[in-house]
Amino acid sequence: MIPFPRTQSHKVTKSHPQDLDAPLRMAAQCKIVAYQQQYADNQNISFLPAIVSTSTRMHGEFLGLLFLQAHRETQAHFIAAGISSQNINPEALRFKRAAF
């Protein structure tokens, strides 16, 4: 394997240093505008922009959707195991939800 030649260090500048979520919100707004008419024409489907940055930041609405899905899967797991939701240890619930 041939190594890449070393070059000058590249200084990374943030586009919005005071608001790290601004690029996520802007990208989400662009997607909403781009697909708005298609989803308005079809009332049987919903739209939520799934925006994730390369630094692992997620748009809040997408992150909320992931949390809700993990919570539902966790509840279904405990119900299938025959464990009542009142008897679930909060720590066990949190760790199982994180696994999902």
N, C-alpha and C positions, 0 to 999 in steps of 0.2 A: 504494500500500500504506500502510495506516495503522499507525503504530508502536504497540506496546503502551505504555500509560502506565507511567511509572516508579513503582515502589512502594518501600517500605522493603526493604532487603536482607534476604533470608531466610537465617537462620543454619541450616546443616545440622548436625544432631547425629547421630553414629553410635550405632547401637543397641548395639554391642559394640566399643568402641574398643580393647580389649586383644586381641580375637580377630576379625579381619576376615572369617574364613571361617565364623564361627558362623552367620550368617544363611543361608549356602549349605547348611550341614549341616542346619539346622533345616528348610529348605524341602525338601531331599531326603528327610528322615525323614517329613515330612508326605505327600509323594507316595508313598513306599514303603508307608505305612500305608493310604493311600487305595486303592491298586491291588493290595495284597498278595493279597487273596482271588481276584481275577480271574486273576492269574498263577499262583496255586497250583492253580486249577481246570484250567488248560490247560498241560500240561507241554511242549507243542511250541513255546512262545515264551518269551523271556526279558525281563526288565525291568531298565532302568537309568535312574534319574532324570536328566534333562538339565536342570541348573539353571545359569543364567547370570544374573549381575546386570547392572544398567544401567551399572555402572562397569567392565564387561568382565571381571569375575572369573568363573571357572568352577569348578564343583564338581570335585574331584579325580578322581572316577571317570569323569566325562564327558570331562574333559581327557585322561585316559589312553586312553580309547576312541578319541578323535580322533587321538592320537599313533600308536596301533597301526594304525589305518586308513591314515594317511598313510605309515607305514613299509611296509605291505604294498603300497600302490600304487607306492611308489618302487621296491621290489624288482621288482615286475612290469614297471615301465617299463624298468629296466636289463636284465632278462631278455629282454624283447621287442626291445630294441636289440642283443641279442647280447653284452652285456658281463657277464663273470663277476663274481660278488659279491666274489671275492678281489682283483679288479683295480679296484675302485671306490675312488676317492680319498675319504677321509672327509669332506672339505669339500664335494665334489660331492654326496655322499650327503645331507649335512645340508641343503644349500641346495635340493636337489630335493625332499626330504621336506617342507621348509617351504613349498615351492610347492604341494604337494598338500594 
